[in-house]
Amino acid sequence: MGTENNPAVVLGMYETGLAVGRSLGKEGVNVLGFDHTRKIGFYSRHVRAAICPHPIEREDDFIKFLVETARACSSKPVLFITADEYLGPVSRKRKLLQEYFLMNLPNEDIVESIADKFKQFRLAVDAGIPVPQTLVVSEMNDVCKIRAADLSFPAFIKGVEVTAWRKHFGGHVKGFVINNMEELVRTSEGVFRYGIPALIQELIPGPDTQHFKSSFYVSREGEILLAFGLQKIRQQPVGFGFGCVVQSIEYPELLALGRQFFERIGYRGVGSAEFKLDHRDMKLKLIELNPRYWQQNGLAEKCGMNFPFMNYRDLTAGMPQPILHYKCGVKWINVQADFDSFREYRRRRELSFIQWVRSWRGEKMYSDLALNDPVPGLHAMLTVLPKATKFIIRRLLRVCR
């Protein structure tokens, strides 16, 4: 049991939730973790984890489960959301859940707007945030009306609503690159087969290292208590995935633009805005806003900004002081995903094995491996080692020929 009175309930036990649980557990908070499938956070010594009903497929059962969990606690739990599928149901039932949980979420209109990529686009435009050229299409008639002059190629087509997209294309397929009108028509037909409205967005040129993320925690009173910036070094999948290697950076323009966005829309709670630097006009342009904990939140904690515990203190102790500085140049690495990313870069002849190894130099942390909480990392290694071993053996055989 932790030394804090209010337990924490963390929804989502992938490595995002694992990092949240670790950040809270180190501070003596009793952490309860839930997911609808068994994930890596279940192996952490900082978390008491259990299976919960699927939040989308069994929403009523899921909400009932949360209420029963809270009723079993001696004091109100603090709620943390680390995966998209939990956000919608909690936001929709927030009036009920606020009777049983302490939570700090963006208001319901903002959550709804962010879940819809086109509404999110409009939200950014209204807040004066630079965005890529964007079109929304719901059926083939919309696509047929698009002229070549209306859209810059290459472009990127993705689902308007994240959950529906992931149901049919999976979590690792963010969207599809389209290079001309013929590919646009062909790809749109494949997307509309599932009845998914789509967003067609200008593709900002440049490498993965031009992707940046600004993350904030905004108190219930609207004060920004934490502001953290990171830069992607590599993504998986390459070009359109999550940051499998990132580093903390000092980038005042990034934080200023993120701050402007969060303040102008009246945001509350934790969130992160991803931007890509467009070298054509030297502007940071919004890629997406995520209204929950982001995957590399453990990096902020290592650099001196413990977002989950600040969130916790804001809801339990009240009025914590802002933290203004964090350590820069620290890397966060997801070993398994970065191995896959490296292989893709290597196929493109953009990264050698030696360059890949050297890119890990410097102060770093890993997405799952931690000396004071080793079991999640050891479990992850069981899936990484066979693939890595085969690769190393092939490399050695090639050298010995």
C-alpha positions in Angstrom: 0.0 0.0 0.0 1.2 3.5 -0.8 1.6 6.4 1.7 -1.0 8.5 -0.1 -4.7 8.4 0.9 -6.3 8.5 -2.5 -5.5 5.6 -4.8 -4.9 6.1 -8.5 -6.8 4.3 -11.2 -4.9 4.1 -14.5 -6.9 3.1 -17.6 -4.7 1.4 -20.2 -1.7 -0.8 -19.3 0.4 -0.5 -22.4 3.8 1.2 -21.8 2.0 4.6 -21.6 0.1 3.3 -18.5 3.2 1.5 -17.3 5.1 4.8 -17.1 2.2 6.6 -15.4 2.0 3.7 -12.8 5.7 3.9 -12.2 5.7 7.7 -11.8 2.9 7.5 -9.2 4.2 4.4 -7.4 7.6 6.0 -6.8 5.8 8.7 -4.9 4.0 6.3 -2.7 0.6 6.3 -4.4 -1.4 3.1 -4.5 -1.9 2.4 -8.2 -4.7 0.3 -9.6 -4.3 -0.5 -13.3 -7.0 -1.8 -15.7 -7.1 -2.9 -19.3 -9.4 -5.1 -21.4 -6.4 -7.3 -22.4 -3.2 -8.2 -20.5 -0.4 -5.8 -21.4 3.1 -5.0 -20.2 1.9 -2.8 -17.3 0.5 -5.9 -15.6 4.0 -7.0 -14.8 5.0 -3.8 -12.9 5.6 -3.9 -9.1 4.1 -0.4 -8.9 0.7 -1.5 -10.2 -2.0 -3.8 -9.0 -3.5 -4.6 -12.4 -6.7 -6.5 -13.5 -8.8 -7.0 -16.6 -11.8 -4.7 -17.1 -14.6 -4.9 -19.7 -13.9 -3.5 -23.1 -14.7 0.3 -22.9 -16.2 0.5 -26.4 -17.7 -2.9 -27.0 -19.2 -3.2 -23.5 -19.4 0.5 -22.5 -22.2 0.1 -19.9 -20.3 -2.8 -18.2 -17.1 -0.8 -18.2 -18.7 2.2 -16.5 -20.4 -0.1 -14.0 -17.0 -1.7 -13.3 -15.4 1.7 -12.7 -18.1 2.7 -10.3 -17.8 -0.6 -8.3 -14.0 -0.1 -8.2 -14.3 3.4 -6.8 -17.0 2.3 -4.2 -14.5 -0.4 -2.9 -11.9 2.3 -2.2 -11.9 4.1 1.2 -11.4 7.5 -0.6 -12.0 8.9 -4.1 -9.5 7.5 -6.6 -7.8 9.8 -9.1 -8.5 8.8 -12.6 -5.7 8.6 -15.3 -6.4 7.9 -19.0 -3.6 6.6 -21.2 -5.3 5.1 -24.3 -7.9 6.5 -26.7 -10.5 3.8 -26.3 -11.1 4.8 -22.6 -11.4 8.6 -23.2 -14.7 8.7 -25.0 -16.7 6.5 -22.6 -15.3 8.3 -19.6 -16.0 11.7 -21.1 -19.5 10.8 -22.0 -20.3 9.5 -18.5 -18.3 12.1 -16.6 -21.2 13.5 -14.6 -21.7 10.0 -13.1 -18.1 9.2 -12.7 -17.3 12.6 -11.0 -19.3 11.4 -8.1 -16.8 8.6 -7.6 -13.5 9.8 -9.0 -11.3 12.8 -9.0 -10.5 13.8 -12.6 -9.3 16.7 -14.6 -10.3 16.3 -18.3 -10.9 18.7 -21.1 -14.5 19.7 -21.5 -16.8 17.4 -23.4 -16.9 19.6 -26.5 -13.1 19.6 -26.8 -12.9 15.9 -26.4 -15.5 15.4 -29.1 -13.7 17.9 -31.4 -10.3 16.2 -30.9 -11.8 12.7 -31.6 -13.0 14.0 -35.0 -9.8 14.9 -37.0 -11.6 17.5 -39.1 -13.1 19.2 -36.1 -9.7 19.2 -34.6 -8.4 20.9 -37.7 -11.0 23.6 -37.4 -10.2 24.0 -33.7 -6.6 24.7 -34.6 -7.4 27.1 -37.4 -9.7 29.1 -35.1 -6.9 29.2 -32.5 -4.5 30.6 -35.0 -2.3 27.5 -35.2 -0.6 26.7 -38.5 -1.9 23.4 -40.1 -1.3 21.5 -43.3 -3.7 21.9 -46.1 -6.7 19.6 -45.3 -9.8 18.2 -47.0 -12.5 15.9 -45.6 -14.3 13.3 -47.7 -17.2 11.0 -46.8 -17.9 9.2 -50.1 -16.6 8.8 -53.6 -18.6 11.7 -54.9 -16.6 14.0 -52.6 -13.3 12.6 -54.0 -14.5 13.0 -57.6 -15.1 16.7 -57.0 -11.5 17.3 -55.9 -9.4 18.9 -58.6 -5.6 18.4 -58.9 -5.3 22.1 -58.1 -7.1 21.7 -54.8 -4.5 19.3 -53.3 -0.8 19.2 -53.0 0.9 15.8 -53.6 2.2 13.7 -51.9 -0.7 13.7 -49.5 -1.9 11.5 -46.6 -5.3 10.0 -46.2 -6.4 8.9 -42.7 -9.7 8.3 -40.8 -11.6 11.3 -39.4 -12.4 9.2 -36.3 -9.5 7.3 -34.7 -11.4 4.4 -33.1 -13.3 3.5 -36.2 -10.1 3.6 -38.3 -8.2 1.4 -35.8 -11.0 -1.1 -35.8 -10.4 -1.9 -39.5 -6.8 -0.9 -40.1 -5.1 -1.5 -36.8 -3.2 0.8 -34.4 0.0 0.8 -36.4 -1.5 2.0 -39.7 -2.0 5.8 -39.3 -3.0 6.2 -42.9 -1.8 5.9 -46.5 0.4 8.1 -48.7 -1.1 9.1 -52.0 1.1 10.6 -54.8 -1.5 11.5 -57.5 -5.2 11.6 -58.3 -5.3 8.0 -59.4 -3.9 6.7 -56.1 -6.3 9.0 -54.3 -9.3 7.4 -56.0 -8.0 3.9 -55.5 -7.1 4.4 -51.8 -10.4 6.2 -51.1 -12.4 3.3 -52.4 -10.6 1.0 -50.0 -11.3 3.3 -47.1 -14.9 3.9 -47.9 -15.5 0.1 -48.2 -15.7 0.3 -44.3 -17.9 3.4 -44.3 -15.1 5.5 -42.7 -15.1 9.3 -43.5 -11.5 10.3 -44.3 -9.2 13.3 -44.0 -6.9 14.1 -46.9 -4.0 16.2 -45.7 -1.0 17.8 -47.3 2.2 15.8 -46.5 4.8 18.0 -45.0 8.2 17.0 -46.5 11.2 16.2 -44.4 12.6 13.5 -42.1 11.3 12.1 -38.8 13.6 14.5 -36.9 11.4 17.4 -37.9 8.6 16.0 -35.7 8.2 17.7 -32.3 5.8 17.3 -29.4 4.8 19.8 -26.7 3.1 18.4 -23.7 1.2 20.3 -21.0 -0.5 19.8 -17.7 -3.2 22.5 -17.1 -4.8 22.8 -13.6 -8.5 22.9 -13.0 -8.1 26.7 -12.6 -6.5 27.0 -16.1 -2.8 27.4 -15.0 -0.2 25.6 -17.0 1.9 23.8 -14.3 4.1 21.7 -16.6 5.3 22.3 -20.2 7.6 19.7 -21.8 9.1 19.4 -25.3 10.6 16.5 -27.2 11.9 15.7 -30.6 11.5 12.5 -32.5 14.7 10.8 -33.8 13.0 7.8 -35.4 9.4 6.6 -35.8 7.8 3.2 -36.3 6.4 2.9 -38.9 8.9 5.2 -40.5 7.5 8.5 -41.3 4.0 8.1 -39.9 4.2 6.2 -36.6 4.9 6.9 -32.9 8.3 8.1 -31.7 10.3 5.0 -31.0 13.4 7.1 -30.2 12.8 10.6 -28.9 14.8 13.1 -26.9 14.0 16.0 -24.6 14.8 19.4 -26.1 14.8 23.1 -25.4 12.7 24.7 -28.1 10.9 27.8 -26.9 8.9 28.4 -30.1 7.5 24.8 -29.8 6.3 25.4 -26.3 5.0 28.9 -27.1 2.9 27.5 -29.9 1.6 24.7 -27.8 0.8 27.0 -25.0 -1.1 29.3 -27.4 -3.2 26.4 -28.6 -4.0 25.0 -25.1 -4.9 28.5 -23.7 -7.0 29.6 -26.6 -9.2 26.5 -26.6 -9.6 26.6 -22.7 -7.9 23.2 -22.3 -7.7 21.4 -18.9 -5.8 18.4 -17.8 -2.9 16.6 -19.6 -2.4 16.7 -23.3 0.2 16.8 -26.0 0.3 18.6 -29.4 2.5 17.2 -32.1 4.0 19.5 -34.8 6.2 19.1 -37.8 8.6 21.8 -38.9 7.9 22.8 -42.5 11.2 24.0 -44.0 9.3 25.6 -47.0 8.1 28.4 -44.7 9.9 27.5 -41.5 6.6 27.1 -39.6 5.7 24.4 -37.1 2.4 22.9 -38.2 0.0 20.9 -36.1 -0.1 17.1 -36.8 -2.5 16.2 -34.0 -3.6 16.9 -30.5 -3.9 14.0 -28.0 -6.1 14.7 -24.9 -4.5 12.0 -22.7 -1.1 10.8 -21.5 1.3 10.3 -24.3 3.5 7.3 -24.8 6.8 8.8 -23.7 5.5 10.5 -20.5 8.2 8.6 -18.5 10.8 10.7 -20.2 9.4 13.9 -18.7 9.5 12.3 -15.3 13.2 11.4 -15.8 13.9 14.9 -16.9 12.3 16.4 -13.7 8.6 16.8 -14.7 6.5 14.1 -13.1 3.2 14.7 -15.0 1.1 12.0 -13.3 2.1 13.1 -9.8 1.5 16.8 -10.6 -1.9 15.7 -11.9 -2.5 13.7 -8.7 -1.4 16.6 -6.4 -3.6 19.1 -8.2 -6.6 17.0 -7.5 -5.8 15.9 -4.0 -3.6 18.5 -2.3 -4.6 21.5 -4.5 -2.6 24.4 -5.9 0.8 22.8 -6.6 3.5 25.1 -7.8 4.5 25.1 -11.5 7.8 23.5 -12.5 9.5 25.6 -15.1 12.6 23.7 -16.2 13.6 20.2 -17.3 16.7 18.4 -18.4 17.4 18.4 -22.1 19.2 15.8 -24.3 17.8 12.7 -22.6 16.6 9.9 -24.9 13.6 7.6 -24.6 13.9 4.3 -26.5 11.5 1.6 -27.4 13.9 -1.2 -28.3 11.6 -3.5 -30.2 10.0 -0.8 -32.3 13.3 0.9 -33.0 14.8 -2.3 -34.2 12.0 -2.5 -36.7 12.5 1.1 -37.6 16.2 0.6 -38.1 15.6 -2.3 -40.5 13.3 -0.1 -42.6 15.8 2.8 -42.7 18.5 0.3 -43.6 16.5 -1.0 -46.5 16.2 2.6 -47.7 20.0 3.0 -47.3 19.4 5.9 -44.9 20.9 4.4 -41.8 23.8 2.0 -41.2 24.2 -0.5 -38.3 27.0 1.6 -36.8 25.0 4.9 -37.2 22.0 3.2 -35.5 24.2 2.0 -32.5 25.8 5.4 -32.2 22.3 7.1 -32.1 21.7 5.5 -28.7 24.6 7.3 -27.1 24.1 9.6 -24.2 21.8 9.6 -21.2 18.7 7.5 -21.9 15.9 5.5 -20.6 13.9 2.6 -22.0 10.1 2.4 -22.6 9.8 -0.8 -20.4 13.2 -1.7 -18.9 13.9 -0.2 -15.4 16.3 -1.5 -12.8 13.9 -0.8 -10.0 11.0 -2.5 -11.8 12.7 -5.1 -14.0 9.9 -7.6 -14.9 8.2 -5.6 -17.6 11.5 -5.1 -19.4 12.4 -8.7 -19.1 9.0 -9.7 -20.4 9.5 -7.4 -23.4 12.9 -8.9 -24.1 11.4 -12.3 -24.6 9.7 -11.0 -27.8 12.7 -8.9 -28.9 15.5 -11.4 -28.5 14.5 -14.0 -31.1 14.2 -11.3 -33.8 17.4 -9.5 -32.8 19.4 -12.7 -32.5 18.5 -13.8 -36.0 19.5 -10.4 -37.3 22.9 -10.5 -35.5 23.6 -14.0 -36.7 22.9 -13.0 -40.3 25.2 -10.0 -39.9 28.0 -12.2 -38.5 27.7 -14.8 -41.3 27.9 -12.0 -43.9 31.0 -10.6 -42.3 32.7 -14.1 -42.2 32.1 -14.9 -45.8 
